[in-house]
Amino acid sequence: MVRLNPAEQIEQSYDEAMIALADYLTHQRDATATVDALIRILDHDGLRNAITEVLVDSRVHPRTRVSGRL
C-alpha cells in the first residue's frame, strides 16, 4: 500500500468529498447517504492527522510573504 504525504491525503479526501457530492447531484445517492459519506470523510483520523501536520509545518516553516501589489 502506498503511503500518501499529508498534502496528498488532504487532496484525496477532497476528491472523495467531491465524488460524494457528484453522486448526490446525479441522483445516485440521497441526501442522508451523502451527509453520512461526508461525515465519514471528515471523521477519518488520517485526514485530521494530515491537516494537523500541514498546519504545524506551516508554523514551523512559514512561507515568506511577498510585499507589494500585483
Secondary structure by P-SEA (a helix, b strand, c coil): cccccaaaaaaaaaaaaaaaaaaaaaccccaaaaaaaaaaaaacaaaaaaaaaaaaaaaacccccccccc
